[in-house]
Amino acid sequence: MRFSFSAFRRPLITLSFAALLTACGGLTVEDDYPQTDTTASEESGSIFDLFRRDDGAEVSTAAQTSAPAAPRGLGVNALLWQASLDTLSFMPLASADPLGGVIITEWYNDPAATNERVKINLVISGRDLRADALRVSVFRETNRRGQWVATAASARAARQMENIILTRARDLAVARRAAQ
């Protein structure tokens, strides 16, 4: 009797494919980012007004400044990283990756406005202290009848958060130069 591999090739490929699918079957992927609902617009006098309104007013961006290279082990500008952590210190962090320059906050509820919450994703790209090296995304949800519903956060809120971080980074750079 002669052994033929070709007779076993098809069942072997099928079995391998089935094993691969079975191994991947336990993976779950969660899409935690809200879809924006642009129909809702609410007014209250809370800290979240920054994240809510977009009246078209332009906010100036900070001037580009050279900064010392990031310390070893830090993949992004050290001043931007520190300024970002300082600025977001009032929010609980879900993730902070200093090599990739990504900071993701948990949902934050302001005690004065319990029916709304915000989440911020921040990306620092590069080792230079530059305005275009920082990207902030703001997500907002409001509580409607016990359900958190995605609500549009203004683009102005992200720009203002970027400007606050860039101003803090500039202040850190000035303080560093003064100390030398």
C-alpha positions as CSV (number, residue, x, y, z in Angstrom):
1,M,0.0,0.0,0.0
2,R,1.3,3.4,-1.0
3,F,0.9,6.4,1.3
4,S,-0.4,9.6,-0.4
5,F,-0.2,12.9,1.3
6,S,-2.6,14.5,-1.2
7,A,-5.4,12.3,0.2
8,F,-4.9,13.9,3.6
9,R,-4.2,17.4,2.4
10,R,-7.8,18.7,2.2
11,P,-9.0,17.2,5.6
12,L,-5.7,18.5,7.2
13,I,-6.3,22.1,5.9
14,T,-9.9,22.0,7.0
15,L,-8.9,20.7,10.5
16,S,-6.3,23.4,10.8
17,F,-8.7,26.1,9.8
18,A,-11.3,24.8,12.2
19,A,-8.7,24.8,15.0
20,L,-7.7,28.4,14.2
21,L,-11.4,29.6,14.3
22,T,-11.9,27.8,17.6
23,A,-8.8,29.4,19.1
24,C,-10.1,32.8,18.1
25,G,-13.6,32.2,19.2
26,G,-13.1,33.5,22.7
27,L,-11.9,36.9,21.7
28,T,-14.3,39.8,22.3
29,V,-13.8,43.2,20.8
30,E,-15.5,46.1,22.5
31,D,-16.2,49.4,20.7
32,D,-16.1,51.8,23.7
33,Y,-16.3,55.0,21.7
34,P,-19.6,56.7,21.6
35,Q,-21.5,57.6,18.5
36,T,-22.3,61.3,18.5
37,D,-25.8,62.5,18.7
38,T,-25.8,66.0,17.3
39,T,-29.5,66.6,17.9
40,A,-29.2,67.2,21.6
41,S,-28.0,70.5,23.0
42,E,-28.5,71.3,26.6
43,E,-27.5,74.3,28.7
44,S,-26.4,74.2,32.3
45,G,-23.8,76.2,34.2
46,S,-21.3,73.4,34.7
47,I,-17.7,72.6,34.0
48,F,-18.9,70.7,31.0
49,D,-19.9,73.9,29.2
50,L,-16.4,73.8,27.8
51,F,-17.1,70.4,26.2
52,R,-20.6,71.3,25.1
53,R,-20.8,74.6,23.2
54,D,-19.2,75.5,19.9
55,D,-19.8,79.2,19.2
56,G,-17.2,79.3,16.4
57,A,-14.7,81.4,18.4
58,E,-11.2,80.6,17.4
59,V,-8.6,79.8,20.0
60,S,-5.0,80.6,19.3
61,T,-2.5,77.8,19.2
62,A,0.7,78.0,21.1
63,A,3.9,78.9,19.3
64,Q,6.2,76.1,18.3
65,T,9.1,75.8,20.6
66,S,12.1,73.5,20.6
67,A,12.6,71.5,23.7
68,P,15.2,69.1,24.8
69,A,14.9,65.5,23.6
70,A,12.7,63.2,25.7
71,P,14.5,61.2,28.3
72,R,15.5,57.7,27.5
73,G,12.5,55.4,27.6
74,L,10.0,58.1,26.8
75,G,8.9,58.0,23.2
76,V,7.5,61.5,23.1
77,N,8.3,65.0,24.2
78,A,8.7,65.0,28.0
79,L,7.3,68.4,28.5
80,L,4.1,67.6,26.5
81,W,3.8,64.3,28.4
82,Q,4.1,66.0,31.8
83,A,1.8,68.9,30.9
84,S,-0.8,66.4,29.6
85,L,-0.7,64.4,32.8
86,D,-0.8,67.6,34.9
87,T,-3.8,68.9,33.0
88,L,-5.8,65.6,33.1
89,S,-4.9,64.9,36.7
90,F,-8.5,65.6,37.8
91,M,-9.7,62.6,35.7
92,P,-9.1,58.9,36.3
93,L,-6.8,57.4,33.7
94,A,-7.7,54.2,31.9
95,S,-4.4,54.0,30.1
96,A,-1.2,56.0,29.8
97,D,1.5,54.8,27.3
98,P,4.6,57.0,27.5
99,L,6.3,55.2,24.6
100,G,3.4,55.6,22.2
101,G,2.3,59.0,23.6
102,V,-1.3,57.9,24.3
103,I,-3.4,58.9,27.3
104,I,-7.0,57.6,27.6
105,T,-9.1,58.7,30.5
106,E,-12.0,56.9,32.1
107,W,-15.4,58.6,32.0
108,Y,-15.5,61.5,34.4
109,N,-18.6,62.8,36.1
110,D,-18.5,66.4,37.5
111,P,-20.2,66.3,40.9
112,A,-22.1,69.5,40.0
113,A,-23.5,67.9,36.8
114,T,-24.3,64.3,37.5
115,N,-26.3,63.8,34.3
116,E,-23.3,64.1,32.0
117,R,-19.8,62.7,31.7
118,V,-16.8,63.2,29.5
119,K,-13.9,61.1,28.3
120,I,-10.7,62.3,26.7
121,N,-8.3,60.6,24.4
122,L,-4.9,62.3,23.9
123,V,-2.1,61.5,21.4
124,I,1.3,63.0,21.5
125,S,3.3,62.4,18.3
126,G,6.9,63.3,18.2
127,R,9.7,64.4,20.4
128,D,9.5,68.1,19.7
129,L,7.4,70.6,21.6
130,R,5.1,71.6,18.8
131,A,1.4,72.4,18.6
132,D,0.9,69.9,15.8
133,A,2.3,67.1,17.9
134,L,-0.7,67.0,20.2
135,R,-4.2,65.7,19.3
136,V,-7.1,65.7,21.8
137,S,-10.4,64.0,21.3
138,V,-13.3,64.7,23.6
139,F,-16.3,62.4,24.0
140,R,-19.4,63.4,26.0
141,E,-22.4,61.5,27.2
142,T,-25.6,62.6,28.9
143,N,-27.8,60.5,31.1
144,R,-31.3,60.2,29.7
145,R,-33.8,58.1,31.7
146,G,-31.0,55.9,33.2
147,Q,-29.1,55.4,29.9
148,W,-25.9,57.1,28.9
149,V,-26.4,58.6,25.4
150,A,-23.6,59.9,23.3
151,T,-23.9,63.7,22.7
152,A,-21.7,65.8,20.5
153,A,-18.8,67.5,22.2
154,S,-17.7,70.7,20.6
155,A,-14.6,70.8,18.5
156,R,-13.7,74.0,20.4
157,A,-13.4,71.9,23.6
158,A,-10.6,69.8,22.1
159,R,-8.8,72.9,20.9
160,Q,-9.1,74.5,24.3
161,M,-7.8,71.4,26.0
162,E,-4.8,71.3,23.5
163,N,-4.1,75.0,24.3
164,I,-4.2,74.4,28.0
165,I,-1.7,71.6,27.7
166,L,0.6,73.5,25.3
167,T,0.6,76.5,27.6
168,R,1.5,74.2,30.6
169,A,4.3,72.6,28.5
170,R,5.6,76.1,27.6
171,D,5.6,77.0,31.3
172,L,7.5,73.8,32.2
173,A,10.1,74.6,29.5
174,V,10.6,78.2,30.8
175,A,10.9,76.8,34.4
176,R,13.4,74.2,33.2
177,R,15.5,76.9,31.4
178,A,15.4,79.1,34.4
179,A,16.6,76.3,36.7
180,Q,19.7,75.7,34.5
